[in-house]
Amino acid sequence: QFAGRLAVCGITVVSGFARGIDTQAHVAALSSGGRTLAVLGNGLSVCYPGENRKLADRVAEGGALITEYPMTTAPERYNFPERNHIIAALSLATVVVEAAQKSGALITANEALEENRFVFAVPGDINRDNSRGTNALIQSGARLVQRADDILAEMKGVLKGYLREQPLEE
C-alpha cells in the first residue's frame, strides 16, 4: 500500500529486492505506473532470489537494478549490510514496516539516520518479534506512520515541486 501510493505521487521506490516486503514494494511501485530501484547484494548476472527473475526484467524496464558487485558475485550474507548502506544513501526517507530487533531494515534505518534522512516506522503488535524493531525505532525518534499520506504530509516541504498532485486519502 505504501509503495503503490507513493509511486502514484511520483516518488521512486528504492528497496533491496529480497523476498517478502522488498519484492512487494517493487511490484506495487511498478503496478502503480511508478519507478523503482532495486539495490542488489550480488552481481547483475545472478538473480537472487531466483523466483524474482521476471520481476528483475520489469524493474529494469521501470527503474534500475543497482549493484556495486562484479557481474558474477554470489549473494553472500556479508554483502547485504553494504547493500543497505546504498539503499539509505539513495533515499530521502526510509520506511520500516516490519523489523525484528536484528534485521536488515534496522541497518538501513540506522544508515539513513547517519545520512540525516527521514526515518518512518509503522507500529506493530508489542508481542510480535517482527514488531520489536519498528517499535524501538519509534521509541528512539523515528516518525510513526500508519499510511503513505502520513509520509507525504511530513515531507511536503522537501518534495515540493517533485510530487504529482494526488488528493490525500481519507
C-alpha positions as CSV (number, residue, x, y, z in Angstrom):
1,Q,0.0,0.0,0.0
2,F,2.8,2.4,0.9
3,A,4.9,1.8,-2.1
4,G,2.0,1.9,-4.5
5,R,0.6,5.2,-3.2
6,L,4.0,6.9,-3.1
7,A,4.8,5.7,-6.6
8,V,1.5,7.2,-7.9
9,C,2.6,10.5,-6.4
10,G,5.8,10.4,-8.3
11,I,8.2,9.1,-5.7
12,T,10.8,6.5,-6.8
13,V,10.7,3.5,-4.5
14,V,14.1,2.1,-3.5
15,S,14.3,-1.4,-2.0
16,G,16.6,-4.4,-1.6
17,F,14.9,-6.9,-4.0
18,A,14.7,-9.6,-1.2
19,R,11.8,-11.9,-0.7
20,G,8.8,-10.5,1.1
21,I,8.2,-6.8,1.6
22,D,11.1,-5.8,-0.7
23,T,9.5,-7.7,-3.6
24,Q,6.1,-6.4,-2.7
25,A,7.4,-2.8,-2.7
26,H,8.9,-3.2,-6.2
27,V,5.8,-4.9,-7.6
28,A,3.5,-2.2,-6.1
29,A,5.6,0.7,-7.5
30,L,5.6,-0.8,-11.0
31,S,1.9,-1.8,-10.8
32,S,1.1,1.8,-10.0
33,G,2.9,3.1,-13.0
34,G,5.9,4.3,-10.9
35,R,9.6,3.8,-10.8
36,T,11.6,1.6,-8.6
37,L,15.3,1.0,-7.9
38,A,16.4,-2.5,-6.7
39,V,19.7,-2.5,-4.9
40,L,21.3,-5.9,-5.0
41,G,23.7,-7.7,-2.7
42,N,25.1,-9.7,-5.6
43,G,26.2,-9.3,-9.3
44,L,23.8,-8.5,-12.1
45,S,24.2,-11.9,-13.8
46,V,22.9,-13.6,-10.6
47,C,19.2,-13.3,-9.9
48,Y,18.6,-13.5,-6.2
49,P,16.1,-14.6,-5.1
50,G,15.7,-16.8,-8.2
51,E,11.9,-16.5,-8.2
52,N,12.3,-12.8,-8.9
53,R,13.7,-13.3,-12.4
54,K,10.6,-11.8,-14.2
55,L,10.5,-9.0,-11.6
56,A,14.1,-8.2,-12.4
57,D,13.2,-7.7,-16.0
58,R,10.2,-5.5,-15.0
59,V,12.4,-3.4,-12.7
60,A,15.0,-2.9,-15.4
61,E,12.2,-1.5,-17.7
62,G,10.6,0.7,-15.0
63,G,13.7,1.8,-13.0
64,A,17.0,0.1,-12.4
65,L,18.9,-2.8,-10.9
66,I,21.9,-1.4,-9.0
67,T,24.9,-3.2,-7.5
68,E,28.4,-2.4,-6.5
69,Y,29.5,-6.0,-7.1
70,P,31.1,-7.6,-10.1
71,M,28.7,-9.4,-12.5
72,T,29.0,-12.9,-11.2
73,T,29.2,-12.2,-7.4
74,A,27.1,-14.6,-5.4
75,P,24.6,-13.3,-2.8
76,E,26.9,-13.7,0.3
77,R,25.5,-12.8,3.7
78,Y,28.1,-10.1,4.3
79,N,27.1,-8.2,1.1
80,F,23.7,-7.2,2.4
81,P,24.6,-4.7,5.1
82,E,26.7,-2.9,2.4
83,R,23.7,-3.0,0.1
84,N,21.6,-1.5,2.9
85,H,24.0,1.4,3.1
86,I,23.4,2.1,-0.6
87,I,19.7,1.9,-0.2
88,A,19.9,4.6,2.6
89,A,22.2,6.8,0.6
90,L,19.9,6.8,-2.5
91,S,16.8,7.6,-0.4
92,L,15.4,10.8,1.1
93,A,13.5,8.7,3.5
94,T,13.4,5.1,4.9
95,V,10.2,3.4,5.8
96,V,10.4,0.4,8.1
97,V,7.1,-1.6,8.0
98,E,8.2,-4.6,10.0
99,A,11.5,-5.5,11.6
100,A,12.9,-7.8,14.3
101,Q,15.4,-6.3,16.7
102,K,18.3,-7.6,14.5
103,S,17.3,-7.1,10.9
104,G,18.5,-5.6,7.6
105,A,15.7,-3.0,7.8
106,L,17.2,-1.6,11.0
107,I,20.6,-1.5,9.4
108,T,19.1,0.6,6.6
109,A,17.2,2.9,9.1
110,N,20.4,3.5,11.1
111,E,22.3,4.3,8.0
112,A,19.6,6.7,7.0
113,L,19.8,8.4,10.3
114,E,23.6,8.8,9.9
115,E,22.9,10.3,6.4
116,N,20.5,12.8,8.0
117,R,17.5,11.3,6.2
118,F,13.9,10.9,7.3
119,V,13.1,7.6,9.1
120,F,9.5,6.4,9.3
121,A,8.2,3.3,11.1
122,V,4.9,1.5,11.1
123,P,4.0,0.5,14.7
124,G,3.3,-3.2,15.4
125,D,1.9,-5.6,18.0
126,I,4.2,-5.4,21.0
127,N,4.0,-9.2,21.4
128,R,5.4,-10.0,17.9
129,D,9.1,-10.3,17.4
130,N,8.8,-8.7,13.9
131,S,7.4,-5.6,15.5
132,R,10.1,-5.1,18.1
133,G,12.5,-3.3,15.8
134,T,9.9,-0.9,14.4
135,N,8.6,-0.1,17.8
136,A,12.1,0.5,19.1
137,L,12.7,2.9,16.1
138,I,9.6,4.9,17.1
139,Q,10.7,4.9,20.7
140,S,14.0,6.3,19.7
141,G,12.6,9.1,17.5
142,A,11.5,7.7,14.1
143,R,8.3,9.2,12.9
144,L,5.3,6.9,13.4
145,V,3.3,6.4,10.2
146,Q,0.1,4.5,9.6
147,R,-0.4,5.3,5.9
148,A,1.5,6.7,2.9
149,D,-0.1,10.1,3.2
150,D,1.5,10.5,6.7
151,I,4.8,10.4,4.8
152,L,3.7,12.8,2.1
153,A,2.4,15.2,4.7
154,E,5.7,15.1,6.7
155,M,7.9,15.5,3.6
156,K,5.7,18.0,1.8
157,G,8.2,20.8,2.0
158,V,11.2,18.7,0.9
159,L,9.2,17.2,-2.0
160,K,7.6,20.5,-3.2
161,G,7.7,20.7,-6.9
162,Y,8.5,17.0,-7.3
163,L,5.2,15.3,-6.5
164,R,2.4,14.6,-8.8
165,E,-0.5,16.2,-7.1
166,Q,-2.8,13.5,-5.8
167,P,-5.7,14.1,-3.3
168,L,-4.9,12.8,0.2
169,E,-6.6,9.6,1.1
170,E,-9.1,9.6,3.9
